[in-house]
């Protein structure tokens, strides 16, 4: 349970996780940093069914339908496309559901010997780290920061406002979102939420 900047021997199995409700450049940086620390990486998608996820006190926005425009399958496909485009092979990663909001279920989705690589920006990052450690999962903090350069909230707001967002995401994400008309979906959900 250490803070780590990517030094040290590679572990066999690692895990990075997030809601990825628009997989952006900082998400890719995080996932690739985790992959550099392990031979095989599990990418866990949290809130696989956002409607069923309980409200999180430290991150209430996670429950908002406007903050969850993509299905689990869409997020899995988008992330896979980005990792393949960045040169990873299917032998190097798997994508799995990871309902961090239901701690009692996590052992059904991730092996206990996986090292969970995290980044911590806020109270929710601290909560996730404490939750995983409390369940006996080994965790390593890749980095801490008080400021997120890019967020899904920022990207969704830009889409809803008809502003540029494409520079905030990997090319494979952009192509996926455009092909599946996700910006229009985001705009309609944001309008409906007002």
C-alpha positions in Angstrom: 0.0 0.0 0.0 2.4 2.6 -1.2 2.5 5.8 -3.2 4.3 5.0 -6.5 5.4 6.9 -9.5 5.9 3.9 -11.8 9.2 2.7 -10.4 9.8 -0.9 -9.3 9.3 -4.3 -10.8 6.3 -5.1 -12.9 3.6 -7.1 -11.1 1.8 -9.9 -12.9 -1.7 -8.6 -12.8 -2.8 -5.0 -12.3 -6.1 -3.1 -12.4 -7.1 0.5 -13.3 -10.7 1.5 -12.9 -13.0 4.4 -13.6 -16.5 5.4 -14.7 -15.0 6.6 -18.0 -18.1 8.6 -19.0 -16.1 9.9 -21.8 -12.8 8.2 -22.0 -10.4 11.2 -22.4 -6.7 11.9 -22.7 -6.1 11.8 -18.9 -7.9 8.5 -18.6 -5.6 7.1 -21.3 -2.6 8.4 -19.5 -3.7 6.8 -16.3 -4.5 3.4 -17.9 -1.2 3.3 -19.8 0.7 4.2 -16.6 -1.0 1.3 -14.9 -0.2 -1.0 -17.8 3.5 -0.1 -17.6 3.5 -1.4 -14.0 2.0 -4.8 -14.9 2.2 -7.6 -17.4 -1.6 -7.9 -17.8 -4.1 -5.1 -17.0 -7.7 -5.3 -16.0 -9.6 -2.1 -16.9 -12.6 -2.0 -14.5 -15.6 0.0 -15.6 -17.3 1.4 -12.5 -21.1 2.0 -12.4 -21.7 -0.6 -15.1 -25.4 0.0 -14.5 -25.6 3.6 -13.2 -29.3 3.3 -12.5 -28.6 0.6 -10.0 -25.6 2.2 -8.3 -26.2 3.7 -4.9 -25.6 7.4 -4.2 -22.0 8.1 -3.2 -21.7 10.8 -0.6 -18.3 12.0 -1.8 -19.3 12.0 -5.5 -23.1 12.4 -5.8 -22.8 13.4 -9.5 -22.0 9.8 -10.4 -25.7 9.0 -10.1 -26.9 11.8 -12.3 -28.3 10.4 -15.6 -26.8 13.4 -17.5 -23.4 12.3 -16.2 -23.8 8.8 -17.5 -24.6 9.0 -21.3 -22.7 5.8 -22.3 -23.7 2.2 -21.6 -21.3 -0.3 -20.2 -20.9 -1.8 -23.7 -20.2 1.5 -25.3 -17.6 2.4 -22.7 -15.9 -1.1 -23.1 -15.8 -0.7 -26.9 -14.5 2.9 -26.7 -11.7 2.0 -24.2 -10.7 -1.1 -26.3 -10.5 1.0 -29.4 -8.2 3.5 -27.7 -5.9 0.8 -26.2 -5.6 -1.0 -29.5 -4.9 2.3 -31.3 -2.1 3.0 -28.7 -0.5 -0.3 -29.6 -1.7 -2.7 -26.9 -2.7 -6.2 -27.9 -5.7 -8.2 -26.6 -3.2 -10.4 -24.7 -2.2 -7.4 -22.5 -5.6 -6.3 -21.1 -9.2 -7.2 -20.3 -12.1 -4.9 -19.6 -14.5 -6.0 -16.8 -17.3 -4.5 -14.8 -16.1 -3.1 -11.5 -19.0 -1.9 -9.3 -16.9 0.1 -6.8 -20.3 1.4 -5.4 -21.0 -2.2 -4.2 -17.9 -3.1 -2.2 -19.3 -6.5 -1.2 -19.4 -7.6 -4.8 -15.9 -6.5 -5.9 -14.2 -9.8 -5.2 -16.5 -11.3 -7.9 -15.0 -9.0 -10.5 -11.3 -8.7 -9.6 -8.9 -11.3 -8.4 -7.5 -10.6 -4.9 -4.0 -10.8 -6.2 -4.4 -7.9 -8.6 -2.7 -4.7 -7.7 -5.1 -1.8 -8.0 -3.4 1.3 -9.4 -5.1 4.5 -8.6 -4.8 8.3 -9.1 -6.2 10.5 -6.4 -7.6 14.0 -7.1 -10.3 14.5 -4.5 -12.3 13.0 -1.6 -13.8 10.3 -4.0 -10.3 9.2 -4.9 -9.4 8.9 -1.2 -12.7 7.0 -0.5 -12.0 4.5 -3.3 -8.5 3.9 -2.0 -9.7 3.4 1.5 -12.5 1.1 0.4 -10.2 -1.1 -1.6 -7.6 -1.3 1.2 -10.4 -2.1 3.7 -11.4 -5.0 1.5 -7.9 -6.4 1.5 -6.9 -5.4 -2.1 -3.4 -4.2 -2.6 -3.3 -0.6 -3.9 -0.7 1.7 -5.3 -1.2 5.4 -5.9 0.3 6.3 -9.3 -0.1 10.0 -8.5 -2.0 12.6 -6.5 -3.1 16.0 -7.7 -5.5 18.7 -6.5 -6.3 19.6 -10.1 -7.7 17.6 -13.0 -6.6 18.8 -16.4 -9.5 17.1 -18.1 -12.7 15.7 -16.8 -15.7 13.9 -18.3 -17.8 16.8 -16.8 -15.9 19.3 -18.8 -16.2 17.3 -22.0 -20.0 16.7 -21.6 -20.5 20.4 -20.8 -18.7 21.3 -24.0 -20.7 18.8 -26.0 -24.0 20.2 -24.5 -23.0 23.7 -25.4 -21.9 22.9 -28.9 -18.3 23.8 -28.1 -15.1 22.0 -29.1 -14.3 18.9 -27.1 -12.4 16.8 -29.6 -9.0 17.9 -28.5 -9.6 16.5 -25.0 -10.0 12.9 -26.1 -7.9 10.4 -28.0 -8.6 10.1 -31.7 -10.2 6.7 -31.2 -12.6 8.1 -28.6 -13.5 11.0 -30.9 -14.2 8.6 -33.8 -16.3 6.3 -31.7 -18.4 9.2 -30.2 -19.0 10.8 -33.6 -19.9 7.5 -35.2 -22.4 6.7 -32.5 -23.8 10.3 -32.2 -22.9 10.5 -28.6 -22.5 14.3 -28.5 -26.2 14.7 -29.5 -27.2 12.2 -26.8 -25.2 14.2 -24.2 -26.8 17.5 -25.4 -30.3 16.0 -25.2 -29.8 14.5 -21.7 -28.3 17.8 -20.4 -31.3 19.8 -21.8 -33.7 17.3 -20.3 -32.0 17.6 -16.9 -32.5 21.4 -16.8 
